[in-house]
Amino acid sequence: MNLGSEGQSWLRFLSRFAPFVSLNATLLIVIFLGGVGFQDADNAQGPLYSELLGAARAPAAYQIAMIFDAFGWFTIGVSLVAFSRIFRSRSPILSTFIFLAGAGHLLGFLGGLLRMTGVHDLAVEYAATTDPATQAVIRTSFLALYAVISGLFLAGDVLATIGWLLVGGAAWRTKVLPRWVAGWALFSGVVVAIFTPLSAVDPPFAFPLLLVYIVAGVIIFHFVFAARFWRSTARSLAAS
């Protein structure tokens, strides 16, 4: 791999950062599905409020899961930025756009923080009252807050789509990384591109599709990436 010293350094960083990306996403799935999950009662007020009612049912588990959700957006943004630096010397234009996509993806991190704090707080208030009028006000507040969160998530997903597709294109074009990296990045970009418009209408298969991206495009990809490049980058840097 002819990456230059800067590219090698960023590849080394990413190979060591990747396990944290995988671990964070794994803990998110385990805690959310195991601690919050889905129940029929969550749809008592309609699907628009199912997350609010689920969070009210298990507020502690929900908040912990959303900590990992927020940092999931952060770790993916950092991962994209690191990829942009790897390609900087060989493809500076693509590298710049990947960097912008990764930095912009952190908008999802802001949405995750609002979800972790705002939705959790509203859920606690909702669970603490039995007054129908108060609950109606909380549901209205939840919809207003989630409109902001959804906008931030939409921006993050669009930029993730662009970022992963560009990573795949840069890896394929420059050949500084194996073709499987390019293929996996392109796969991730396509899955997020399909999920993003579906998330607005929330069909039954939207969540399974999101799980496919998290498991295959985040957890497995970053784990394999770390396993492949952890030692090879150390040897390359030692020899340089």
Stockholm file with secondary structure:
# STOCKHOLM 1.0

chainA/1-240         MNLGSEGQSWLRFLSRFAPFVSLNATLLIVIFLGGVGFQDADNAQGPLYSELLGAARAPAAYQIAMIFDAFGWFTIGVSLVAFSRIFRSRSPILSTFIFLAGAGHLLGFLGGLLRMTGVHDLAVEYAATTDPATQAVIRTSFLALYAVISGLFLAGDVLATIGWLLVGGAAWRTKVLPRWVAGWALFSGVVVAIFTPLSAVDPPFAFPLLLVYIVAGVIIFHFVFAARFWRSTARSLAAS
#=GR chainA/1-240 SS CCCHHHHHHHHHHHHHHHHHHHHHHHHHHHHIIIIICCCGGGGTTCGGGHHHHHHHHSHHHHHHHHHHHHHHHHHHHHHHHHHHHHTTTTCHHHHHHHHHHHHHHTHHHHHHHHIIIIIHHHHHHHHHCCCHHHHHHHHHHHHHHHHHHHHHHHHHHHHHHHHHHHHHHHHHHHCSSCHHHHHHHHHHHHHHHHHHHHHHHCCTTHHHHHHHIIIIIIIIHHHHHHHHHHHHHHHHHHHC
#=GC SS_cons         CCCHHHHHHHHHHHHHHHHHHHHHHHHHHHHIIIIICCCGGGGTTCGGGHHHHHHHHSHHHHHHHHHHHHHHHHHHHHHHHHHHHHTTTTCHHHHHHHHHHHHHHTHHHHHHHHIIIIIHHHHHHHHHCCCHHHHHHHHHHHHHHHHHHHHHHHHHHHHHHHHHHHHHHHHHHHCSSCHHHHHHHHHHHHHHHHHHHHHHHCCTTHHHHHHHIIIIIIIIHHHHHHHHHHHHHHHHHHHC
//
